[in-house]
Amino acid sequence: MGYQHRGHEYLAERRTYAQGVPLTDRQDYIAAMINNLAYCLTVEKLAGITVPERGEYLRVIISELTRIHSHLFGLGAFFLDAGTFITPFLYKFREREKIMDLFDMLCGQRLNHNFMRIGGMSHDVPEGFLSALKRLSKTLPGFIEEYDDLMAENEILLARIKGVGILSREQAINASASGPVLRGSNVKWDLRRNRPYSIYDRFDFDIPVGKNGDTYDRYRIRIEEMKQSLRIIEQALGDLPPGPVSAKVPMLVKPPPGEAYCSVETPRGELGYYMVSDGSLKPYRMHIRAPSMINLTALRDMIIGWKVADVFVIFGSIDIVMNEVDR
């Protein structure tokens, strides 16, 4: 830690609120647009900005697409760490590529996706996006089952991950872990359900949890979460209203003096932004609660008593992004 430090918090304090949005998607670049959302929610809370209904629905759809996109990447990399060579990794990249195509339609980027803005979205979805998303949502469940069939009963993989790297419920809570690392330790905590933001309280979905807190449970959580994300996307597509996607917000947002904290459930856990306004055009202070950083602190408890070869698998099951660790 410390070798990739970007100084994002310091940089944000020297830019206008709108100029801070692109900094966020460079922290967790695998889940870029959920990072955009956390930042925008905090500024909107400070400034008292209300997002239009269509903008809220699109935020949920894109956030859940991002979650699937991130879990596909994370699981593929995890299987590489477990010694499965390249086949499962490329299988997951196959569907991830289709989501990347959708993101490319939205914002013209295949990395550092940036589509959300303070007050809503930068623009409405382009023609053909919703139909392409509906087609993908119909085929993805079968592919998720295919990944599971490929790996879930592989005796070599199970020997390497079952019962390995156990993080107890108490240890996970004491470490302030979140996301699949926390839920893998049998703690049913998900901000989308326990502290709803945006319009997540309107959707029906389950919160999968593990039993033993081992590397296997953390893998299972991500498989099940992709299925739940698809449930949310299908509900949001069915209820997507017409209308504007963004509130009328001045280019130079100037919140009144005060402070705010907002957090969202990213693929890695609770991402929070704490922001202080002094009434100027820039944040007086900003601090990021990075889930990759917090979850990484639990690594010591997971690896005690295991062999060096097990460390790679245990570390891979945390699914960190180093840029987010150092911010």
Sequence and secondary structure as in RCSB ss.txt:
>XXXX:A:sequence
MGYQHRGHEYLAERRTYAQGVPLTDRQDYIAAMINNLAYCLTVEKLAGITVPERGEYLRVIISELTRIHSHLFGL
GAFFLDAGTFITPFLYKFREREKIMDLFDMLCGQRLNHNFMRIGGMSHDVPEGFLSALKRLSKTLPGFIEEYDDL
MAENEILLARIKGVGILSREQAINASASGPVLRGSNVKWDLRRNRPYSIYDRFDFDIPVGKNGDTYDRYRIRIEE
MKQSLRIIEQALGDLPPGPVSAKVPMLVKPPPGEAYCSVETPRGELGYYMVSDGSLKPYRMHIRAPSMINLTALR
DMIIGWKVADVFVIFGSIDIVMNEVDR
>XXXX:A:secstr
  SS   HHHHHTTS TGGGHHHHTTTSGGGHHHHHHHHHHHHHHHHT    HHHHHHHHHHHHHHHHHHHHHHH
HHHHHHTT TTHHHHHHHHHHHHHHHHHHHHHS SSS   EETTEESS   TTHHHHHHHHHHHHHHHHHHHHHH
HTT HHHHHHHTT S   HHHHHHTT  THHHHTTT    HHHHS  TTGGGS       SS SHHHHHHHHHHH
HHHHHHHHHHHHHH   S SB    SS    SEEEEEEEEETTEEEEEEEEE SSSSEEEEEEE HHHHHHTTHH
HHHTT  HHHHHHHHHHH   HHHHH 
